[in-house]
Amino acid sequence: MQDQISFGKSQILLRDYTRREEIKAVLLEICEEVARRARKHNKVGRTISLGIG
């Protein structure tokens, strides 16, 4: 089995976020979860991609 080469997180939010502070908090929470998983596997990253729909 090959090593995992990417970590990601997809999330459907239950409401629209309009306040900058709330948006920053949601993005930070998602980023922290992905970073925690990468650290657990002793991996570092070179590229970050963000998609918002």
ModelCIF file with pLDDT and N, C-alpha, C, O atoms, coordinates in Angstrom:
data_MODEL
#
_entry.id   MODEL 
#
_entity.id                         1 
_entity.type                       polymer 
_entity.pdbx_number_of_molecules   1 
#
_entity_poly.entity_id                      1 
_entity_poly.type                           'polypeptide(L)' 
_entity_poly.nstd_linkage                   no 
_entity_poly.nstd_monomer                   no 
_entity_poly.pdbx_seq_one_letter_code       MQDQISFGKSQILLRDYTRREEIKAVLLEICEEVARRARKHNKVGRTISLGIG 
_entity_poly.pdbx_seq_one_letter_code_can   MQDQISFGKSQILLRDYTRREEIKAVLLEICEEVARRARKHNKVGRTISLGIG 
_entity_poly.pdbx_strand_id                 A 
#
loop_
_entity_poly_seq.entity_id 
_entity_poly_seq.num 
_entity_poly_seq.mon_id 
_entity_poly_seq.hetero 
1 1  MET n 
1 2  GLN n 
1 3  ASP n 
1 4  GLN n 
1 5  ILE n 
1 6  SER n 
1 7  PHE n 
1 8  GLY n 
1 9  LYS n 
1 10 SER n 
1 11 GLN n 
1 12 ILE n 
1 13 LEU n 
1 14 LEU n 
1 15 ARG n 
1 16 ASP n 
1 17 TYR n 
1 18 THR n 
1 19 ARG n 
1 20 ARG n 
1 21 GLU n 
1 22 GLU n 
1 23 ILE n 
1 24 LYS n 
1 25 ALA n 
1 26 VAL n 
1 27 LEU n 
1 28 LEU n 
1 29 GLU n 
1 30 ILE n 
1 31 CYS n 
1 32 GLU n 
1 33 GLU n 
1 34 VAL n 
1 35 ALA n 
1 36 ARG n 
1 37 ARG n 
1 38 ALA n 
1 39 ARG n 
1 40 LYS n 
1 41 HIS n 
1 42 ASN n 
1 43 LYS n 
1 44 VAL n 
1 45 GLY n 
1 46 ARG n 
1 47 THR n 
1 48 ILE n 
1 49 SER n 
1 50 LEU n 
1 51 GLY n 
1 52 ILE n 
1 53 GLY n 
#
_struct_asym.id          A 
_struct_asym.entity_id   1 
#
loop_
_ma_qa_metric.id 
_ma_qa_metric.mode 
_ma_qa_metric.name 
_ma_qa_metric.software_group_id 
_ma_qa_metric.type 
1 global pLDDT . pLDDT 
2 local  pLDDT . pLDDT 
#
_ma_qa_metric_global.metric_id      1 
_ma_qa_metric_global.metric_value   89.23 
_ma_qa_metric_global.model_id       1 
_ma_qa_metric_global.ordinal_id     1 
#
loop_
_ma_qa_metric_local.label_asym_id 
_ma_qa_metric_local.label_comp_id 
_ma_qa_metric_local.label_seq_id 
_ma_qa_metric_local.metric_id 
_ma_qa_metric_local.metric_value 
_ma_qa_metric_local.model_id 
_ma_qa_metric_local.ordinal_id 
A MET 1  2 49.00 1 1  
A GLN 2  2 64.00 1 2  
A ASP 3  2 71.00 1 3  
A GLN 4  2 68.00 1 4  
A ILE 5  2 82.00 1 5  
A SER 6  2 89.00 1 6  
A PHE 7  2 90.00 1 7  
A GLY 8  2 90.00 1 8  
A LYS 9  2 91.00 1 9  
A SER 10 2 90.00 1 10 
A GLN 11 2 91.00 1 11 
A ILE 12 2 92.00 1 12 
A LEU 13 2 92.00 1 13 
A LEU 14 2 94.00 1 14 
A ARG 15 2 94.00 1 15 
A ASP 16 2 93.00 1 16 
A TYR 17 2 93.00 1 17 
A THR 18 2 94.00 1 18 
A ARG 19 2 97.00 1 19 
A ARG 20 2 97.00 1 20 
A GLU 21 2 97.00 1 21 
A GLU 22 2 96.00 1 22 
A ILE 23 2 94.00 1 23 
A LYS 24 2 96.00 1 24 
A ALA 25 2 96.00 1 25 
A VAL 26 2 94.00 1 26 
A LEU 27 2 93.00 1 27 
A LEU 28 2 94.00 1 28 
A GLU 29 2 94.00 1 29 
A ILE 30 2 93.00 1 30 
A CYS 31 2 92.00 1 31 
A GLU 32 2 94.00 1 32 
A GLU 33 2 94.00 1 33 
A VAL 34 2 93.00 1 34 
A ALA 35 2 92.00 1 35 
A ARG 36 2 94.00 1 36 
A ARG 37 2 93.00 1 37 
A ALA 38 2 92.00 1 38 
A ARG 39 2 93.00 1 39 
A LYS 40 2 94.00 1 40 
A HIS 41 2 91.00 1 41 
A ASN 42 2 92.00 1 42 
A LYS 43 2 91.00 1 43 
A VAL 44 2 88.00 1 44 
A GLY 45 2 86.00 1 45 
A ARG 46 2 86.00 1 46 
A THR 47 2 87.00 1 47 
A ILE 48 2 86.00 1 48 
A SER 49 2 88.00 1 49 
A LEU 50 2 86.00 1 50 
A GLY 51 2 86.00 1 51 
A ILE 52 2 83.00 1 52 
A GLY 53 2 80.00 1 53 
#
loop_
_atom_site.group_PDB 
_atom_site.id 
_atom_site.type_symbol 
_atom_site.label_atom_id 
_atom_site.label_alt_id 
_atom_site.label_comp_id 
_atom_site.label_asym_id 
_atom_site.label_entity_id 
_atom_site.label_seq_id 
_atom_site.pdbx_PDB_ins_code 
_atom_site.Cartn_x 
_atom_site.Cartn_y 
_atom_site.Cartn_z 
_atom_site.occupancy 
_atom_site.B_iso_or_equiv 
_atom_site.pdbx_formal_charge 
_atom_site.auth_seq_id 
_atom_site.auth_comp_id 
_atom_site.auth_asym_id 
_atom_site.auth_atom_id 
_atom_site.pdbx_PDB_model_num 
ATOM 1   N N  . MET A 1 1  ? 0.842   -1.196 0.000  1.00 49.00 ? 1  MET A N  1 
ATOM 2   C CA . MET A 1 1  ? 0.000   0.000  0.000  1.00 49.00 ? 1  MET A CA 1 
ATOM 3   C C  . MET A 1 1  ? 0.883   1.253  0.000  1.00 49.00 ? 1  MET A C  1 
ATOM 4   O O  . MET A 1 1  ? 1.860   1.318  0.746  1.00 49.00 ? 1  MET A O  1 
ATOM 5   N N  . GLN A 1 2  ? 0.551   2.240  -0.822 1.00 64.00 ? 2  GLN A N  1 
ATOM 6   C CA . GLN A 1 2  ? 1.323   3.482  -0.901 1.00 64.00 ? 2  GLN A CA 1 
ATOM 7   C C  . GLN A 1 2  ? 1.008   4.388  0.279  1.00 64.00 ? 2  GLN A C  1 
ATOM 8   O O  . GLN A 1 2  ? -0.066  4.319  0.876  1.00 64.00 ? 2  GLN A O  1 
ATOM 9   N N  . ASP A 1 3  ? 1.983   5.244  0.598  1.00 71.00 ? 3  ASP A N  1 
ATOM 10  C CA . ASP A 1 3  ? 1.747   6.255  1.634  1.00 71.00 ? 3  ASP A CA 1 
ATOM 11  C C  . ASP A 1 3  ? 0.702   7.252  1.151  1.00 71.00 ? 3  ASP A C  1 
ATOM 12  O O  . ASP A 1 3  ? 0.593   7.532  -0.043 1.00 71.00 ? 3  ASP A O  1 
ATOM 13  N N  . GLN A 1 4  ? -0.050  7.773  2.086  1.00 68.00 ? 4  GLN A N  1 
ATOM 14  C CA . GLN A 1 4  ? -1.021  8.818  1.755  1.00 68.00 ? 4  GLN A CA 1 
ATOM 15  C C  . GLN A 1 4  ? -0.261  10.082 1.388  1.00 68.00 ? 4  GLN A C  1 
ATOM 16  O O  . GLN A 1 4  ? 0.688   10.460 2.075  1.00 68.00 ? 4  GLN A O  1 
ATOM 17  N N  . ILE A 1 5  ? -0.674  10.740 0.301  1.00 82.00 ? 5  ILE A N  1 
ATOM 18  C CA . ILE A 1 5  ? 0.060   11.930 -0.143 1.00 82.00 ? 5  ILE A CA 1 
ATOM 19  C C  . ILE A 1 5  ? -0.728  13.216 0.059  1.00 82.00 ? 5  ILE A C  1 
ATOM 20  O O  . ILE A 1 5  ? -0.219  14.301 -0.222 1.00 82.00 ? 5  ILE A O  1 
ATOM 21  N N  . SER A 1 6  ? -1.962  13.114 0.542  1.00 89.00 ? 6  SER A N  1 
ATOM 22  C CA . SER A 1 6  ? -2.716  14.344 0.778  1.00 89.00 ? 6  SER A CA 1 
ATOM 23  C C  . SER A 1 6  ? -3.670  14.163 1.956  1.00 89.00 ? 6  SER A C  1 
ATOM 24  O O  . SER A 1 6  ? -4.093  13.055 2.284  1.00 89.00 ? 6  SER A O  1 
ATOM 25  N N  . PHE A 1 7  ? -3.985  15.275 2.564  1.00 90.00 ? 7  PHE A N  1 
ATOM 26  C CA . PHE A 1 7  ? -4.955  15.315 3.647  1.00 90.00 ? 7  PHE A CA 1 
ATOM 27  C C  . PHE A 1 7  ? -5.965  16.394 3.300  1.00 90.00 ? 7  PHE A C  1 
ATOM 28  O O  . PHE A 1 7  ? -5.590  17.466 2.824  1.00 90.00 ? 7  PHE A O  1 
ATOM 29  N N  . GLY A 1 8  ? -7.220  16.125 3.530  1.00 90.00 ? 8  GLY A N  1 
ATOM 30  C CA . GLY A 1 8  ? -8.238  17.107 3.182  1.00 90.00 ? 8  GLY A CA 1 
ATOM 31  C C  . GLY A 1 8  ? -9.401  17.075 4.144  1.00 90.00 ? 8  GLY A C  1 
ATOM 32  O O  . GLY A 1 8  ? -9.513  16.192 4.994  1.00 90.00 ? 8  GLY A O  1 
ATOM 33  N N  . LYS A 1 9  ? -10.255 18.052 3.991  1.00 91.00 ? 9  LYS A N  1 
ATOM 34  C CA . LYS A 1 9  ? -11.444 18.164 4.833  1.00 91.00 ? 9  LYS A CA 1 
ATOM 35  C C  . LYS A 1 9  ? -12.515 18.847 4.009  1.00 91.00 ? 9  LYS A C  1 
ATOM 36  O O  . LYS A 1 9  ? -12.291 19.926 3.461  1.00 91.00 ? 9  LYS A O  1 
ATOM 37  N N  . SER A 1 10 ? -13.663 18.231 3.921  1.00 90.00 ? 10 SER A N  1 
ATOM 38  C CA . SER A 1 10 ? -14.805 18.809 3.241  1.00 90.00 ? 10 SER A CA 1 
ATOM 39  C C  . SER A 1 10 ? -15.915 18.974 4.266  1.00 90.00 ? 10 SER A C  1 
ATOM 40  O O  . SER A 1 10 ? -16.140 18.090 5.093  1.00 90.00 ? 10 SER A O  1 
ATOM 41  N N  . GLN A 1 11 ? -16.594 20.082 4.212  1.00 91.00 ? 11 GLN A N  1 
ATOM 42  C CA . GLN A 1 11 ? -17.617 20.336 5.222  1.00 91.00 ? 11 GLN A CA 1 
ATOM 43  C C  . GLN A 1 11 ? -18.747 21.150 4.613  1.00 91.00 ? 11 GLN A C  1 
ATOM 44  O O  . GLN A 1 11 ? -18.511 22.128 3.903  1.00 91.00 ? 11 GLN A O  1 
ATOM 45  N N  . ILE A 1 12 ? -19.977 20.737 4.896  1.00 92.00 ? 12 ILE A N  1 
ATOM 46  C CA . ILE A 1 12 ? -21.151 21.499 4.498  1.00 92.00 ? 12 ILE A CA 1 
ATOM 47  C C  . ILE A 1 12 ? -21.602 22.287 5.721  1.00 92.00 ? 12 ILE A C  1 
ATOM 48  O O  . ILE A 1 12 ? -21.899 21.711 6.768  1.00 92.00 ? 12 ILE A O  1 
ATOM 49  N N  . LEU A 1 13 ? -21.651 23.595 5.580  1.00 92.00 ? 13 LEU A N  1 
ATOM 50  C CA . LEU A 1 13 ? -22.049 24.448 6.696  1.00 92.00 ? 13 LEU A CA 1 
ATOM 51  C C  . LEU A 1 13 ? -23.563 24.598 6.702  1.00 92.00 ? 13 LEU A C  1 
ATOM 52  O O  . LEU A 1 13 ? -24.198 24.636 5.649  1.00 92.00 ? 13 LEU A O  1 
ATOM 53  N N  . LEU A 1 14 ? -24.130 24.683 7.891  1.00 94.00 ? 14 LEU A N  1 
ATOM 54  C CA . LEU A 1 14 ? -25.579 24.704 8.041  1.00 94.00 ? 14 LEU A CA 1 
ATOM 55  C C  . LEU A 1 14 ? -26.198 26.070 7.768  1.00 94.00 ? 14 LEU A C  1 
ATOM 56  O O  . LEU A 1 14 ? -27.417 26.194 7.649  1.00 94.00 ? 14 LEU A O  1 
ATOM 57  N N  . ARG A 1 15 ? -25.359 27.088 7.670  1.00 94.00 ? 15 ARG A N  1 
ATOM 58  C CA . ARG A 1 15 ? -25.878 28.430 7.409  1.00 94.00 ? 15 ARG A CA 1 
ATOM 59  C C  . ARG A 1 15 ? -24.809 29.242 6.689  1.00 94.00 ? 15 ARG A C  1 
ATOM 60  O O  . ARG A 1 15 ? -23.649 28.836 6.619  1.00 94.00 ? 15 ARG A O  1 
ATOM 61  N N  . ASP A 1 16 ? -25.207 30.384 6.160  1.00 93.00 ? 16 ASP A N  1 
ATOM 62  C CA . ASP A 1 16 ? -24.257 31.299 5.537  1.00 93.00 ? 16 ASP A CA 1 
ATOM 63  C C  . ASP A 1 16 ? -23.529 32.083 6.625  1.00 93.00 ? 16 ASP A C  1 
ATOM 64  O O  . ASP A 1 16 ? -24.128 32.463 7.631  1.00 93.00 ? 16 ASP A O  1 
ATOM 65  N N  . TYR A 1 17 ? -22.250 32.321 6.421  1.00 93.00 ? 17 TYR A N  1 
ATOM 66  C CA . TYR A 1 17 ? -21.454 33.114 7.349  1.00 93.00 ? 17 TYR A CA 1 
ATOM 67  C C  . TYR A 1 17 ? -21.124 34.437 6.669  1.00 93.00 ? 17 TYR A C  1 
ATOM 68  O O  . TYR A 1 17 ? -20.602 34.455 5.555  1.00 93.00 ? 17 TYR A O  1 
ATOM 69  N N  . THR A 1 18 ? -21.424 35.525 7.331  1.00 94.00 ? 18 THR A N  1 
ATOM 70  C CA . THR A 1 18 ? -21.182 36.844 6.753  1.00 94.00 ? 18 THR A CA 1 
ATOM 71  C C  . THR A 1 18 ? -20.192 37.671 7.570  1.00 94.00 ? 18 THR A C  1 
ATOM 72  O O  . THR A 1 18 ? -19.547 38.572 7.032  1.00 94.00 ? 18 THR A O  1 
ATOM 73  N N  . ARG A 1 19 ? -20.067 37.378 8.842  1.00 97.00 ? 19 ARG A N  1 
ATOM 74  C CA . ARG A 1 19 ? -19.143 38.144 9.695  1.00 97.00 ? 19 ARG A CA 1 
ATOM 75  C C  . ARG A 1 19 ? -17.730 37.603 9.555  1.00 97.00 ? 19 ARG A C  1 
ATOM 76  O O  . ARG A 1 19 ? -17.500 36.396 9.631  1.00 97.00 ? 19 ARG A O  1 
ATOM 77  N N  . ARG A 1 20 ? -16.794 38.511 9.351  1.00 97.00 ? 20 ARG A N  1 
ATOM 78  C CA . ARG A 1 20 ? -15.393 38.146 9.143  1.00 97.00 ? 20 ARG A CA 1 
ATOM 79  C C  . ARG A 1 20 ? -14.854 37.269 10.276 1.00 97.00 ? 20 ARG A C  1 
ATOM 80  O O  . ARG A 1 20 ? -14.114 36.319 10.018 1.00 97.00 ? 20 ARG A O  1 
ATOM 81  N N  . GLU A 1 21 ? -15.210 37.570 11.510 1.00 97.00 ? 21 GLU A N  1 
ATOM 82  C CA . GLU A 1 21 ? -14.700 36.810 12.655 1.00 97.00 ? 21 GLU A CA 1 
ATOM 83  C C  . GLU A 1 21 ? -15.192 35.363 12.612 1.00 97.00 ? 21 GLU A C  1 
ATOM 84  O O  . GLU A 1 21 ? -14.439 34.440 12.925 1.00 97.00 ? 21 GLU A O  1 
ATOM 85  N N  . GLU A 1 22 ? -16.447 35.166 12.227 1.00 96.00 ? 22 GLU A N  1 
ATOM 86  C CA . GLU A 1 22 ? -16.998 33.810 12.139 1.00 96.00 ? 22 GLU A CA 1 
ATOM 87  C C  . GLU A 1 22 ? -16.342 33.024 11.009 1.00 96.00 ? 22 GLU A C  1 
ATOM 88  O O  . GLU A 1 22 ? -16.032 31.843 11.167 1.00 96.00 ? 22 GLU A O  1 
ATOM 89  N N  . ILE A 1 23 ? -16.134 33.672 9.883  1.00 94.00 ? 23 ILE A N  1 
ATOM 90  C CA . ILE A 1 23 ? -15.501 33.013 8.745  1.00 94.00 ? 23 ILE A CA 1 
ATOM 91  C C  . ILE A 1 23 ? -14.084 32.578 9.112  1.00 94.00 ? 23 ILE A C  1 
ATOM 92  O O  . ILE A 1 23 ? -13.675 31.456 8.814  1.00 94.00 ? 23 ILE A O  1 
ATOM 93  N N  . LYS A 1 24 ? -13.343 33.470 9.757  1.00 96.00 ? 24 LYS A N  1 
ATOM 94  C CA . LYS A 1 24 ? -11.983 33.132 10.179 1.00 96.00 ? 24 LYS A CA 1 
ATOM 95  C C  . LYS A 1 24 ? -11.977 31.962 11.154 1.00 96.00 ? 24 LYS A C  1 
ATOM 96  O O  . LYS A 1 24 ? -11.105 31.098 11.071 1.00 96.00 ? 24 LYS A O  1 
ATOM 97  N N  . ALA A 1 25 ? -12.939 31.922 12.079 1.00 96.00 ? 25 ALA A N  1 
ATOM 98  C CA . ALA A 1 25 ? -13.015 30.841 13.061 1.00 96.00 ? 25 ALA A CA 1 
ATOM 99  C C  . ALA A 1 25 ? -13.305 29.494 12.386 1.00 96.00 ? 25 ALA A C  1 
ATOM 100 O O  . ALA A 1 25 ? -12.704 28.480 12.740 1.00 96.00 ? 25 ALA A O  1 
ATOM 101 N N  . VAL A 1 26 ? -14.222 29.486 11.420 1.00 94.00 ? 26 VAL A N  1 
ATOM 102 C CA . VAL A 1 26 ? -14.558 28.245 10.712 1.00 94.00 ? 26 VAL A CA 1 
ATOM 103 C C  . VAL A 1 26 ? -13.354 27.751 9.920  1.00 94.00 ? 26 VAL A C  1 
ATOM 104 O O  . VAL A 1 26 ? -13.020 26.568 9.972  1.00 94.00 ? 26 VAL A O  1 
ATOM 105 N N  . LEU A 1 27 ? -12.698 28.653 9.185  1.00 93.00 ? 27 LEU A N  1 
ATOM 106 C CA . LEU A 1 27 ? -11.528 28.257 8.398  1.00 93.00 ? 27 LEU A CA 1 
ATOM 107 C C  . LEU A 1 27 ? -10.395 27.750 9.291  1.00 93.00 ? 27 LEU A C  1 
ATOM 108 O O  . LEU A 1 27 ? -9.730  26.770 8.954  1.00 93.00 ? 27 LEU A O  1 
ATOM 109 N N  . LEU A 1 28 ? -10.178 28.407 10.416 1.00 94.00 ? 28 LEU A N  1 
ATOM 110 C CA . LEU A 1 28 ? -9.124  27.977 11.335 1.00 94.00 ? 28 LEU A CA 1 
ATOM 111 C C  . LEU A 1 28 ? -9.427  26.587 11.883 1.00 94.00 ? 28 LEU A C  1 
ATOM 112 O O  . LEU A 1 28 ? -8.524  25.757 11.990 1.00 94.00 ? 28 LEU A O  1 
ATOM 113 N N  . GLU A 1 29 ? -10.668 26.327 12.227 1.00 94.00 ? 29 GLU A N  1 
ATOM 114 C CA . GLU A 1 29 ? -11.057 25.011 12.743 1.00 94.00 ? 29 GLU A CA 1 
ATOM 115 C C  . GLU A 1 29 ? -10.780 23.917 11.709 1.00 94.00 ? 29 GLU A C  1 
ATOM 116 O O  . GLU A 1 29 ? -10.255 22.858 12.052 1.00 94.00 ? 29 GLU A O  1 
ATOM 117 N N  . ILE A 1 30 ? -11.128 24.166 10.459 1.00 93.00 ? 30 ILE A N  1 
ATOM 118 C CA . ILE A 1 30 ? -10.890 23.198 9.397  1.00 93.00 ? 30 ILE A CA 1 
ATOM 119 C C  . ILE A 1 30 ? -9.391  22.991 9.186  1.00 93.00 ? 30 ILE A C  1 
ATOM 120 O O  . ILE A 1 30 ? -8.929  21.855 9.076  1.00 93.00 ? 30 ILE A O  1 
ATOM 121 N N  . CYS A 1 31 ? -8.636  24.082 9.130  1.00 92.00 ? 31 CYS A N  1 
ATOM 122 C CA . CYS A 1 31 ? -7.183  23.995 8.942  1.00 92.00 ? 31 CYS A CA 1 
ATOM 123 C C  . CYS A 1 31 ? -6.513  23.233 10.070 1.00 92.00 ? 31 CYS A C  1 
ATOM 124 O O  . CYS A 1 31 ? -5.626  22.414 9.828  1.00 92.00 ? 31 CYS A O  1 
ATOM 125 N N  . GLU A 1 32 ? -6.929  23.494 11.295 1.00 94.00 ? 32 GLU A N  1 
ATOM 126 C CA . GLU A 1 32 ? -6.339  22.817 12.450 1.00 94.00 ? 32 GLU A CA 1 
ATOM 127 C C  . GLU A 1 32 ? -6.591  21.314 12.405 1.00 94.00 ? 32 GLU A C  1 
ATOM 128 O O  . GLU A 1 32 ? -5.713  20.528 12.760 1.00 94.00 ? 32 GLU A O  1 
ATOM 129 N N  . GLU A 1 33 ? -7.773  20.915 11.975 1.00 94.00 ? 33 GLU A N  1 
ATOM 130 C CA . GLU A 1 33 ? -8.074  19.486 11.889 1.00 94.00 ? 33 GLU A CA 1 
ATOM 131 C C  . GLU A 1 33 ? -7.178  18.789 10.864 1.00 94.00 ? 33 GLU A C  1 
ATOM 132 O O  . GLU A 1 33 ? -6.657  17.704 11.124 1.00 94.00 ? 33 GLU A O  1 
ATOM 133 N N  . VAL A 1 34 ? -7.003  19.416 9.700  1.00 93.00 ? 34 VAL A N  1 
ATOM 134 C CA . VAL A 1 34 ? -6.147  18.834 8.666  1.00 93.00 ? 34 VAL A CA 1 
ATOM 135 C C  . VAL A 1 34 ? -4.695  18.800 9.140  1.00 93.00 ? 34 VAL A C  1 
ATOM 136 O O  . VAL A 1 34 ? -4.005  17.799 8.947  1.00 93.00 ? 34 VAL A O  1 
ATOM 137 N N  . ALA A 1 35 ? -4.232  19.878 9.756  1.00 92.00 ? 35 ALA A N  1 
ATOM 138 C CA . ALA A 1 35 ? -2.853  19.937 10.252 1.00 92.00 ? 35 ALA A CA 1 
ATOM 139 C C  . ALA A 1 35 ? -2.614  18.894 11.340 1.00 92.00 ? 35 ALA A C  1 
ATOM 140 O O  . ALA A 1 35 ? -1.544  18.287 11.390 1.00 92.00 ? 35 ALA A O  1 
ATOM 141 N N  . ARG A 1 36 ? -3.587  18.681 12.201 1.00 94.00 ? 36 ARG A N  1 
ATOM 142 C CA . ARG A 1 36 ? -3.466  17.687 13.271 1.00 94.00 ? 36 ARG A CA 1 
ATOM 143 C C  . ARG A 1 36 ? -3.280  16.285 12.672 1.00 94.00 ? 36 ARG A C  1 
ATOM 144 O O  . ARG A 1 36 ? -2.464  15.500 13.156 1.00 94.00 ? 36 ARG A O  1 
ATOM 145 N N  . ARG A 1 37 ? -4.041  15.981 11.618 1.00 93.00 ? 37 ARG A N  1 
ATOM 146 C CA . ARG A 1 37 ? -3.914  14.666 10.976 1.00 93.00 ? 37 ARG A CA 1 
ATOM 147 C C  . ARG A 1 37 ? -2.553  14.514 10.302 1.00 93.00 ? 37 ARG A C  1 
ATOM 148 O O  . ARG A 1 37 ? -1.948  13.444 10.361 1.00 93.00 ? 37 ARG A O  1 
ATOM 149 N N  . ALA A 1 38 ? -2.070  15.578 9.661  1.00 92.00 ? 38 ALA A N  1 
ATOM 150 C CA . ALA A 1 38 ? -0.749  15.523 9.022  1.00 92.00 ? 38 ALA A CA 1 
ATOM 151 C C  . ALA A 1 38 ? 0.343   15.315 10.069 1.00 92.00 ? 38 ALA A C  1 
ATOM 152 O O  . ALA A 1 38 ? 1.245   14.502 9.873  1.00 92.00 ? 38 ALA A O  1 
ATOM 153 N N  . ARG A 1 39 ? 0.265   16.043 11.172 1.00 93.00 ? 39 ARG A N  1 
ATOM 154 C CA . ARG A 1 39 ? 1.265   15.877 12.242 1.00 93.00 ? 39 ARG A CA 1 
ATOM 155 C C  . ARG A 1 39 ? 1.242   14.465 12.800 1.00 93.00 ? 39 ARG A C  1 
ATOM 156 O O  . ARG A 1 39 ? 2.294   13.893 13.089 1.00 93.00 ? 39 ARG A O  1 
ATOM 157 N N  . LYS A 1 40 ? 0.059   13.902 12.953 1.00 94.00 ? 40 LYS A N  1 
ATOM 158 C CA . LYS A 1 40 ? -0.084  12.538 13.479 1.00 94.00 ? 40 LYS A CA 1 
ATOM 159 C C  . LYS A 1 40 ? 0.675   11.543 12.604 1.00 94.00 ? 40 LYS A C  1 
ATOM 160 O O  . LYS A 1 40 ? 1.201   10.548 13.103 1.00 94.00 ? 40 LYS A O  1 
ATOM 161 N N  . HIS A 1 41 ? 0.732   11.814 11.293 1.00 91.00 ? 41 HIS A N  1 
ATOM 162 C CA . HIS A 1 41 ? 1.425   10.933 10.357 1.00 91.00 ? 41 HIS A CA 1 
ATOM 163 C C  . HIS A 1 41 ? 2.842   11.420 10.025 1.00 91.00 ? 41 HIS A C  1 
ATOM 164 O O  . HIS A 1 41 ? 3.478   10.926 9.093  1.00 91.00 ? 41 HIS A O  1 
ATOM 165 N N  . ASN A 1 42 ? 3.321   12.398 10.806 1.00 92.00 ? 42 ASN A N  1 
ATOM 166 C CA . ASN A 1 42 ? 4.678   12.947 10.616 1.00 92.00 ? 42 ASN A CA 1 
ATOM 167 C C  . ASN A 1 42 ? 4.905   13.434 9.188  1.00 92.00 ? 42 ASN A C  1 
ATOM 168 O O  . ASN A 1 42 ? 5.935   13.139 8.581  1.00 92.00 ? 42 ASN A O  1 
ATOM 169 N N  . LYS A 1 43 ? 3.948   14.174 8.662  1.00 91.00 ? 43 LYS A N  1 
ATOM 170 C CA . LYS A 1 43 ? 4.027   14.701 7.299  1.00 91.00 ? 43 LYS A CA 1 
ATOM 171 C C  . LYS A 1 43 ? 4.064   16.224 7.333  1.00 91.00 ? 43 LYS A C  1 
ATOM 172 O O  . LYS A 1 43 ? 3.543   16.852 8.255  1.00 91.00 ? 43 LYS A O  1 
ATOM 173 N N  . VAL A 1 44 ? 4.684   16.799 6.321  1.00 88.00 ? 44 VAL A N  1 
ATOM 174 C CA . VAL A 1 44 ? 4.662   18.242 6.116  1.00 88.00 ? 44 VAL A CA 1 
ATOM 175 C C  . VAL A 1 44 ? 4.100   18.515 4.738  1.00 88.00 ? 44 VAL A C  1 
ATOM 176 O O  . VAL A 1 44 ? 4.103   17.638 3.875  1.00 88.00 ? 44 VAL A O  1 
ATOM 177 N N  . GLY A 1 45 ? 3.620   19.725 4.529  1.00 86.00 ? 45 GLY A N  1 
ATOM 178 C CA . GLY A 1 45 ? 3.011   20.042 3.247  1.00 86.00 ? 45 GLY A CA 1 
ATOM 179 C C  . GLY A 1 45 ? 3.737   21.165 2.522  1.00 86.00 ? 45 GLY A C  1 
ATOM 180 O O  . GLY A 1 45 ? 4.473   21.952 3.117  1.00 86.00 ? 45 GLY A O  1 
ATOM 181 N N  . ARG A 1 46 ? 3.501   21.208 1.210  1.00 86.00 ? 46 ARG A N  1 
ATOM 182 C CA . ARG A 1 46 ? 4.050   22.267 0.379  1.00 86.00 ? 46 ARG A CA 1 
ATOM 183 C C  . ARG A 1 46 ? 2.958   23.094 -0.284 1.00 86.00 ? 46 ARG A C  1 
ATOM 184 O O  . ARG A 1 46 ? 3.192   24.237 -0.675 1.00 86.00 ? 46 ARG A O  1 
ATOM 185 N N  . THR A 1 47 ? 1.775   22.523 -0.410 1.00 87.00 ? 47 THR A N  1 
ATOM 186 C CA . THR A 1 47 ? 0.699   23.192 -1.131 1.00 87.00 ? 47 THR A CA 1 
ATOM 187 C C  . THR A 1 47 ? -0.591  23.137 -0.316 1.00 87.00 ? 47 THR A C  1 
ATOM 188 O O  . THR A 1 47 ? -0.944  22.102 0.248  1.00 87.00 ? 47 THR A O  1 
ATOM 189 N N  . ILE A 1 48 ? -1.279  24.265 -0.268 1.00 86.00 ? 48 ILE A N  1 
ATOM 190 C CA . ILE A 1 48 ? -2.583  24.338 0.378  1.00 86.00 ? 48 ILE A CA 1 
ATOM 191 C C  . ILE A 1 48 ? -3.584  24.784 -0.665 1.00 86.00 ? 48 ILE A C  1 
ATOM 192 O O  . ILE A 1 48 ? -3.351  25.763 -1.375 1.00 86.00 ? 48 ILE A O  1 
ATOM 193 N N  . SER A 1 49 ? -4.702  24.070 -0.765 1.00 88.00 ? 49 SER A N  1 
ATOM 194 C CA . SER A 1 49 ? -5.768  24.444 -1.691 1.00 88.00 ? 49 SER A CA 1 
ATOM 195 C C  . SER A 1 49 ? -7.042  24.667 -0.901 1.00 88.00 ? 49 SER A C  1 
ATOM 196 O O  . SER A 1 49 ? -7.347  23.929 0.037  1.00 88.00 ? 49 SER A O  1 
ATOM 197 N N  . LEU A 1 50 ? -7.781  25.691 -1.290 1.00 86.00 ? 50 LEU A N  1 
ATOM 198 C CA . LEU A 1 50 ? -9.036  26.021 -0.632 1.00 86.00 ? 50 LEU A CA 1 
ATOM 199 C C  . LEU A 1 50 ? -10.098 26.214 -1.692 1.00 86.00 ? 50 LEU A C  1 
ATOM 200 O O  . LEU A 1 50 ? -9.916  26.989 -2.631 1.00 86.00 ? 50 LEU A O  1 
ATOM 201 N N  . GLY A 1 51 ? -11.198 25.514 -1.542 1.00 86.00 ? 51 GLY A N  1 
ATOM 202 C CA . GLY A 1 51 ? -12.317 25.683 -2.455 1.00 86.00 ? 51 GLY A CA 1 
ATOM 203 C C  . GLY A 1 51 ? -13.569 26.043 -1.677 1.00 86.00 ? 51 GLY A C  1 
ATOM 204 O O  . GLY A 1 51 ? -13.892 25.408 -0.673 1.00 86.00 ? 51 GLY A O  1 
ATOM 205 N N  . ILE A 1 52 ? -14.260 27.047 -2.137 1.00 83.00 ? 52 ILE A N  1 
ATOM 206 C CA . ILE A 1 52 ? -15.486 27.495 -1.468 1.00 83.00 ? 52 ILE A CA 1 
ATOM 207 C C  . ILE A 1 52 ? -16.592 27.536 -2.508 1.00 83.00 ? 52 ILE A C  1 
ATOM 208 O O  . ILE A 1 52 ? -16.434 28.122 -3.579 1.00 83.00 ? 52 ILE A O  1 
ATOM 209 N N  . GLY A 1 53 ? -17.716 26.907 -2.179 1.00 80.00 ? 53 GLY A N  1 
ATOM 210 C CA . GLY A 1 53 ? -18.827 26.891 -3.124 1.00 80.00 ? 53 GLY A CA 1 
ATOM 211 C C  . GLY A 1 53 ? -20.111 27.316 -2.471 1.00 80.00 ? 53 GLY A C  1 
ATOM 212 O O  . GLY A 1 53 ? -21.152 27.360 -3.127 1.00 80.00 ? 53 GLY A O  1 
#
